[in-house]
Amino acid sequence: MTQILESSTARRVRCARLFAALALMAGVALTAFPSLAEDARTLPAPALDEPAGKAASEVAVLAGGCFWGVQGVFQHVEGVTRAVSGYAGGDKTTADYPKVGNGWTGHAESVEITFDPRTITYGRILHIYFSVAHDPTELNRQGPDEGTQYRSAIFPANAEQARVALAYIDQLDRARAFAAPIVTTIELNRTFYPAEDYHQDYLTLNPTQPYIAVYDLPKIANLKRLFPDRYRAEPVLVMAGKVER
C-alpha cells in the first residue's frame, strides 16, 4: 500500500505541478488555459484497412503519451470492449511505474484496446488515435511529459495490423495532414503488461485532477465532436473486473 501511494503521488506531482501552480498563483480556474489542451484534427480515414472481422474480438496496443488520456478516449469509443493502461516495449521485469518513469526501460506508457472488429475496424481505431488521442509529431514527449516512455508508438498484434498502420502513416504524411512529419514508431513483437490498479480508469475517477482537466478531458470532448457516430457517453471501465498482472 505504501508503494502504491508513493508512486501515485510522484505521478501526480510530475504531471500536474505546473498547472496547479499556475492556477494557484493566478487565482483563476484551469479553464482559463484552453490553449494548453492538445488540438484535435480532422483527418482522412485510412485508405487501407482490415476488412470487417468475423471474430468477436481483436486487440490493438497504442502509445501516445500519458496513458490516462489515451485510455480515457478509447473507453468512450463504441465497439471497444476494454481499454487497459500499461507498458509495452520493454521486459516484464521492468514493467512497473517507478522503473518506467526513469525512461531507461524501453517501455512506453501504452493502452491495450480490445475491440469488436464487426463494429469498429483497426483502421478506425487508428483514425481516432491520430485525430484525437495524441499528437504524433512530438518526439519522445506529449505536452508537458518528456522521455521515451511518452513516445508515440504502435505495437501491432500481427503483420496485417503493421501493414495498415504503416500505410496510414504514409497516407497522412503524403497528405501533409500535420505541420511536421509523423514520428510514430511501429514496434513489432512487443508484449503488453497491464499497469498498476491505481492507474486504471484514472480519467473517470479523477476528473478534477489538474492534468486530467487541462489535457485529457478536452480529448473526450473532441472525440464526441469529431466522431459522434463512435462516441459512447458511458465509458467501459477496467476495474469492473480485476486486471491480471
C-alpha positions as CSV (number, residue, x, y, z in Angstrom):
1,M,0.0,0.0,0.0
2,T,2.9,2.4,0.8
3,Q,4.4,1.8,-2.6
4,I,1.2,2.5,-4.4
5,L,0.7,5.8,-2.5
6,E,4.3,6.9,-3.2
7,S,4.0,6.0,-6.9
8,S,0.7,7.7,-7.3
9,T,1.9,10.9,-5.5
10,A,5.0,11.0,-7.7
11,R,2.9,10.7,-10.8
12,R,0.5,13.5,-9.8
13,V,3.3,15.8,-8.8
14,R,5.2,15.4,-12.1
15,C,2.1,15.6,-14.4
16,A,0.2,18.3,-12.6
17,R,2.6,20.6,-10.7
18,L,2.8,23.1,-13.5
19,F,-0.9,23.6,-13.9
20,A,-1.7,23.5,-10.2
21,A,0.9,26.2,-9.6
22,L,-0.3,28.4,-12.4
23,A,-3.9,28.1,-11.1
24,L,-2.9,28.9,-7.5
25,M,-0.6,31.8,-8.4
26,A,-3.0,33.4,-10.8
27,G,-6.1,32.7,-8.7
28,V,-8.1,31.6,-11.7
29,A,-9.7,28.3,-12.8
30,L,-7.9,25.9,-15.1
31,T,-10.5,26.6,-17.8
32,A,-8.7,29.9,-18.3
33,F,-5.9,28.0,-20.1
34,P,-7.7,26.4,-23.1
35,S,-4.6,26.8,-25.2
36,L,-2.9,24.1,-23.1
37,A,-5.2,21.4,-24.4
38,E,-4.0,19.5,-27.4
39,D,-5.8,20.3,-30.6
40,A,-7.8,17.6,-32.4
41,R,-7.6,17.3,-36.2
42,T,-10.0,16.3,-38.9
43,L,-8.1,13.6,-40.7
44,P,-8.9,11.4,-43.7
45,A,-9.9,7.9,-42.8
46,P,-7.3,5.1,-43.7
47,A,-7.4,4.2,-47.4
48,L,-6.2,0.8,-46.4
49,D,-7.9,-1.1,-43.6
50,E,-8.6,-4.5,-42.4
51,P,-11.9,-6.0,-43.7
52,A,-14.8,-6.1,-41.2
53,G,-14.0,-9.0,-39.0
54,K,-15.9,-12.2,-38.4
55,A,-14.2,-12.8,-35.0
56,A,-15.8,-11.1,-32.0
57,S,-12.6,-9.7,-30.6
58,E,-9.3,-8.1,-31.7
59,V,-6.6,-6.3,-29.7
60,A,-4.7,-3.1,-30.6
61,V,-1.8,-1.7,-28.4
62,L,-1.1,2.0,-28.8
63,A,1.2,4.5,-27.0
64,G,0.6,8.3,-27.2
65,G,2.0,10.0,-24.0
66,C,0.4,9.6,-20.6
67,F,-1.8,6.6,-20.7
68,W,-4.6,8.2,-18.6
69,G,-5.8,10.2,-21.5
70,V,-5.4,7.5,-24.2
71,Q,-7.2,5.0,-22.1
72,G,-10.0,7.6,-21.4
73,V,-10.5,8.3,-25.1
74,F,-10.9,4.7,-26.1
75,Q,-13.1,3.8,-23.1
76,H,-15.6,6.2,-24.8
77,V,-15.4,4.6,-28.2
78,E,-18.3,2.5,-29.4
79,G,-17.1,-1.0,-30.3
80,V,-14.3,-1.0,-27.7
81,T,-15.0,-3.6,-25.0
82,R,-11.9,-3.0,-22.8
83,A,-9.1,-0.4,-22.6
84,V,-6.3,-1.1,-20.2
85,S,-3.4,1.2,-19.2
86,G,0.0,-0.5,-19.2
87,Y,3.5,-0.7,-20.6
88,A,4.9,-2.1,-23.9
89,G,8.4,-2.1,-25.4
90,G,10.5,-3.5,-22.6
91,D,10.8,-6.5,-20.4
92,K,8.4,-7.9,-17.8
93,T,10.9,-7.3,-15.0
94,T,10.8,-3.5,-15.6
95,A,7.0,-3.2,-16.3
96,D,6.2,-1.1,-13.3
97,Y,5.6,2.6,-12.9
98,P,8.7,3.6,-10.9
99,K,11.1,1.9,-13.3
100,V,9.3,3.0,-16.4
101,G,9.2,6.6,-15.1
102,N,13.0,6.6,-15.2
103,G,13.0,6.4,-19.0
104,W,15.5,3.7,-19.5
105,T,13.4,0.5,-19.6
106,G,12.4,0.7,-23.3
107,H,8.7,0.7,-22.2
108,A,6.2,3.3,-23.4
109,E,3.1,4.1,-21.4
110,S,0.6,2.2,-23.6
111,V,-3.0,1.2,-23.8
112,E,-4.3,-2.3,-24.8
113,I,-7.6,-1.8,-26.6
114,T,-9.9,-4.8,-27.1
115,F,-12.5,-4.1,-29.7
116,D,-15.2,-5.9,-31.7
117,P,-14.0,-5.8,-35.4
118,R,-17.5,-6.4,-36.5
119,T,-18.4,-3.0,-35.1
120,I,-15.2,-0.9,-35.5
121,T,-12.2,-1.7,-37.6
122,Y,-8.5,-1.5,-36.7
123,G,-8.1,1.4,-39.2
124,R,-10.9,3.3,-37.5
125,I,-9.1,2.8,-34.1
126,L,-6.0,4.3,-35.7
127,H,-8.1,7.2,-37.2
128,I,-9.2,8.1,-33.7
129,Y,-5.7,7.6,-32.3
130,F,-4.1,10.1,-34.7
131,S,-7.0,12.5,-34.7
132,V,-7.9,12.8,-31.1
133,A,-5.8,10.8,-28.7
134,H,-2.4,12.5,-29.1
135,D,0.0,14.5,-31.4
136,P,2.0,12.1,-33.5
137,T,4.6,14.7,-34.5
138,E,6.0,15.1,-31.0
139,L,9.2,13.1,-30.5
140,N,9.5,11.3,-27.1
141,R,7.1,13.6,-25.5
142,Q,3.4,14.7,-25.2
143,G,2.5,18.0,-23.8
144,P,4.4,18.5,-20.5
145,D,5.6,14.9,-20.3
146,E,9.1,14.2,-21.7
147,G,11.0,10.9,-22.2
148,T,10.9,7.8,-24.4
149,Q,8.2,6.4,-22.1
150,Y,5.9,9.0,-23.6
151,R,6.7,8.3,-27.2
152,S,4.2,7.8,-30.0
153,A,4.2,4.1,-30.9
154,I,2.1,1.4,-32.4
155,F,2.6,-2.2,-31.3
156,P,0.9,-4.4,-34.0
157,A,-0.5,-7.7,-33.0
158,N,0.2,-9.2,-36.4
159,A,1.5,-8.4,-39.9
160,E,-1.8,-7.1,-41.2
161,Q,-2.1,-4.5,-38.4
162,A,1.5,-3.5,-39.2
163,R,0.6,-3.1,-42.8
164,V,-2.4,-1.0,-42.1
165,A,-0.5,1.2,-39.6
166,L,2.4,1.8,-42.0
167,A,0.1,2.6,-44.9
168,Y,-1.9,5.1,-42.8
169,I,1.2,6.9,-41.6
170,D,2.4,7.2,-45.2
171,Q,-1.0,8.4,-46.3
172,L,-1.1,11.1,-43.6
173,D,2.5,12.3,-44.4
174,R,1.8,12.4,-48.1
175,A,-1.3,14.4,-47.5
176,R,0.7,16.7,-45.1
177,A,-2.1,16.3,-42.6
178,F,0.3,17.6,-39.9
179,A,2.6,20.6,-40.0
180,A,5.5,18.3,-39.1
181,P,6.4,14.7,-40.0
182,I,4.8,11.9,-38.0
183,V,7.3,10.3,-35.7
184,T,5.2,7.4,-34.6
185,T,7.2,4.1,-34.4
186,I,5.9,0.7,-35.4
187,E,7.3,-1.8,-32.9
188,L,6.8,-5.5,-33.6
189,N,6.9,-8.4,-31.3
190,R,6.4,-6.5,-28.0
191,T,4.5,-7.8,-25.1
192,F,1.9,-5.6,-23.2
193,Y,1.9,-5.6,-19.4
194,P,-1.0,-4.0,-17.5
195,A,-0.2,-1.1,-15.2
196,E,-0.9,-0.9,-11.5
197,D,-4.5,-0.8,-10.5
198,Y,-4.3,2.9,-9.4
199,H,-3.6,3.9,-13.0
200,Q,-6.7,2.2,-14.3
201,D,-9.8,4.3,-15.1
202,Y,-7.9,7.3,-13.8
203,L,-9.6,9.9,-16.0
204,T,-13.1,8.8,-15.0
205,L,-12.1,8.6,-11.3
206,N,-10.2,11.9,-11.2
207,P,-12.0,14.4,-13.5
208,T,-10.8,17.4,-11.4
209,Q,-7.2,16.5,-11.2
210,P,-5.3,19.4,-12.9
211,Y,-3.6,17.3,-15.6
212,I,-6.8,15.5,-16.5
213,A,-8.8,18.7,-16.6
214,V,-6.4,20.5,-18.8
215,Y,-5.0,17.8,-21.1
216,D,-7.4,14.9,-21.2
217,L,-11.0,15.9,-20.8
218,P,-10.7,18.1,-24.0
219,K,-9.8,14.8,-25.8
220,I,-13.1,13.3,-24.8
221,A,-14.9,16.4,-26.0
222,N,-13.1,16.3,-29.3
223,L,-13.9,12.6,-29.7
224,K,-17.6,13.4,-29.3
225,R,-17.3,16.4,-31.7
226,L,-15.3,14.7,-34.5
227,F,-16.6,11.1,-34.1
228,P,-20.2,11.4,-33.0
229,D,-21.0,8.1,-34.5
230,R,-18.3,6.4,-32.5
231,Y,-18.7,8.3,-29.2
232,R,-20.2,6.5,-26.2
233,A,-21.2,8.6,-23.2
234,E,-20.8,5.8,-20.7
235,P,-17.1,4.6,-20.5
236,V,-16.2,0.9,-20.4
237,L,-14.2,0.6,-17.2
238,V,-11.4,-1.7,-16.3
239,M,-11.9,-2.0,-12.6
240,A,-15.3,-3.5,-13.0
241,G,-13.1,-6.6,-13.5
242,K,-9.7,-7.0,-11.9
243,V,-6.7,-6.6,-14.2
244,E,-4.4,-9.6,-14.1
245,R,-0.7,-8.8,-13.7
